[in-house]
Amino acid sequence: MSDKLKFPLNGILQERKLKDAQMRATINQKLVETGERERLKELLRARLIECGWRDELKAYCKEIVQQKGLEHITVDDLVSEMTPRGRSLVPDEVKKELLQRIRTFLAQQSNM
């Protein structure tokens, strides 16, 4: 690809990233201002407890500490090991429910 094509494409991608970041910031601000962010966090917390996610992750944490030894592991090590597993264990139905709640919220906001 020639430099003439690369640079405009880079500019377009950077502009798109900036717009996406601005959109995320605006949405987050609306979620915070209305209290919806806290309600979504509480819903997520409740659903993760209901499905056993929290207990499963706690057991995994204990397993890691037992394998490596308490004196040979840091909090950062635990977070690094547990984060991918924790994300992969969130049930699809929980993700879908939260996404639907966010979509509904955004639709209501755009109608105001």
Secondary structure, 3 states (H helix, E strand, C coil): CCHHHHHHHHHHHHHHHHHHHHHHHHHHHHHHHHCHHHHHHHHHHHHHHHCCHHHHHHHHHHHHHHHHCHHHCCHHHHHHHHHHHHHHHCCHHHHHHHHHHHHHHHHHHHHC
